[in-house]
């Protein structure tokens, strides 16, 4: 009797702790730039574009054709080093109904932008967020979109390399649209910056967005590739021969242009 009681007590003490994570084809972290270099209209385009892509037939088919037929996804907006805003926490996505619920959360409201651009901060937040998300993916993917280079926090390559050592894949969606602010804070070869300084891991890729009317289609294509685990070529918007790239260009631009935002 004492042995049975002890065994039951052991089960009661360890049962919850022994709960296993839900297995999925991919754990997908969507890191979406909301820095103030983007207008409110552009921020809304982003959210509506992701909602449209997530509920598309192409994304549904990619999920359904997976080994397990389900993924885990989170949607997080980011700007400065410590400015991350969780819009959709880690959620199981298996059916069109799941996708609709996620899309509704994304478009339930439209928040203002945040200050600065720290890709390294977003990557650091992302890779730490996987450990307790309740899922176990065959692949772990961090998907970063942004309209400018890193200008705050740790050097982006340092955080990128640490994530790659832990087995993450990082893909990029550089936003290369043109406006007055992009002339100050943007760089004309942002696709190459992402290629050299941000992405990495098996099958990693860059899909540049040159105009906002291309955004939803670019996101859809990116999601299908990530969910299906298909190989993709890096697709720069312009060709440039391989050469050393200055991955601190954003930090240098901030030092040069910070007078625009410094308060006397």
N, C-alpha and C positions, 0 to 999 in steps of 0.2 A: 504493500500500500504506500509506504514511504517512497519507494522507487517511482511508482506511478505518479505520485504527487510532485516529486522533484522534476520528472520529465515534463509534466504539464506546465509547471512553473517556468521551465526553460523555454518551452514553446511560447508561452505568453510574453516572456521577456525579449525573445529574439524574433518573433514572427514578423512584426512591422519592419524591423531593420533588415530582414532578409527579403523583403519585397523586391522583385527584379524590375529593372527598367524595361520599358516597352521597346521592342525591337522594330526598327524602321529601315527603309532603304537608304535614307539620307537625313541627317540633321542639318537644316538650312537656316543660317542666320542672315537675315536681310538687314544690312546696315545702310541707312538712307540719309544722305547729307541734307541738313536743313540750316546750313549757315546763312548769315544775313546777306550774302552775295546773291541770294535768290529771292525773287519777289514773292508776295503772297500768292499771286496767280500761278507762279511756277511751282510753289509748294503744293498747291491744290492739284496741279497736273500730275505731280509725282504720285500722290496718294491715289488719285483716280486711275492712273496708269497701272499701278501695282494691283489695284482691285480688279481692273479689267483683265489683266494678264492671269491672275490667280484663278479667275472663274472661267477661263477660256477652255474650249474643248481640247485644245492641244496640250495644255497643262494637265487636264484630267486624264487624257490618254497616256501621257508620260508616267503619271502616278500609277495608273491601272496596269501598265505594262511592266512595272517593277517586280523584283523578286518577291517582295512581301506585299506590294500594292498599297503602301502607306508611307508617309513622310512626317517628320516633325519640323515645324517652322516657327520662327519668331520674327517680328517686324519692329526694328528699333531705329529711331531717328537720332542723329548725332551731329555735333558741331565741335565745340571746344574740348579740351583734354578731359574734363570731368562733366561734360554736358551730353548725357545720353538719356533718351526718353523712350521708354518701352510702350509701344502702342498695342502690340499683340504679344502677350507672353507665349512661352513655348506651348504649342498646340498641335494635337494630332490632326493631320489632314489626309483623309482617305476617300471621301465622297464629294460630289458636287455640293451637297448640303454643307459639309465642313468648309469648303472653299467660300461659299456664300457668307457664312457666319464670320469668317476671317475678313472678307472684303468689307462687310458692314462695320466691323470694328475699325478698320483703316479709314473709312470715309464717314464715320459717325460725327466727326468734327474736324476742323482745320486749324491747327495751332500756328502761332507765330514762329519765325525763325529764331535761331540762337547764334551767339557770337563765336567767332573764330573757326578754324578748320584744323582738327586734329585727327587725321586718319589713324595715327598710332594709338590715340586714346580709344577710338572705336574698335580697333583690332584687339587691344588689350582687354577692353570690356567684353568683347565677343568671346574670345578664347577662354576667359574665366567663367563665362556664363554657361558653357556646355556641361560642366562637371556635375551640376545638381539639377539638370533640366528634366530628369525622369525618363530619358530616352537613350537608346543605344543604336546608333546608326552604322550601317555598313560603310558609310562615308560621312565626313564632317566638313561642311562647306561654309565659308564666310564670304558673303557676297557684298562688296562695297561699291556704292555709287557716290559720286562727288563731282563738284565743279571746279575744284582747285587743288593745289598741292598742300601737303602738310605744312602748317605754320605755327604749331604749338605742341608742346609735350615732347616725348622722346622721339629720337630719329625714327622715321617710319620703317626703315630697313631693319633696325634692331628688333622691333616688335614683330615685324613680318617673319624674320628668320627664326625667332623663337617659336612662333606659331607653326611654321613648317616643320620644325624639329619634333613637334608634338603630333604631327600627322594631319594637320589641317590642310585643306585646299582653299586658296583665296582667289576669287575672280573679281573683275572690275568692270564697272559701267561708268566711264568718264563722261561727264556732261560738258560738251564742247560748244554749247550755244553761245552766242555773242550778244553782249549788251555793254552799257557803260561801266558797270562794276567789273565785268570780266576783263576789261582793258586795264584795270588797276590790279586786281588780285588773281586773275587767271593767267594761264600760260598757253601759247598756241599749240604746243605739242603734248597736251595733257594725256593723250592716249599712250604716248611713249613713256611719259612719267609713270603711269600705271603699270606699263609693261616692265619697266626696269626696276621700279621701286616699291610696288604694292603687291602685285599678284605673285602666285607661286604654288607649287605642288603639282601632282600628276594631273594632266589634262586642263590646267588652269588657262584662262583666256580673258581677253578684253573685248568688249563690244562698245564702241564709242557711239554717242548720241550727238548728232550735228544740229538737229532742230527739234523743238519740243513736240512737233506733230509726229515725230518718229519714236517718241518715248515708249508708249504702250507696246508697240510691236517689238522694240528692242528688249524690253523687260520680258515679254512672252518668250522670245527666242532664248534669252538667257536662262529663264526658269526651266524650259524644256531640256536644254543641254545639261543643266545642273542636276535635275531630277533623274534624267535618264542615264547620267554618267557617260555621255557621249564625248568622244574627243572633239576638240575644236581648235582651230587655228587662231592665234592672236591676230586680230584684224585692226591694224592701225589706220587712222583716217588719212595718213600720208606716209610715204615711204622715206626712210632715212637709214643709211648704212649703219651697221652696229658700231657703237663707239661708247666710251665711258660717259655715264650720265650723272649729272649733279643732283642727287636725291635730297639735298638740303636747299634747293632753289626756293621753296616756299618760305622757309625760315629767313632766308636772305631778303626776299621780297617784303616780308613783314617788317623787318628792321628798317628797310628803305622807305616804306610807305606808312609806317605806324602813326605818323603825324595826322593822318586823316581821322584817326579815332582817339588819339590821346587827348585827354582833358587837361587844359592848362592848370 
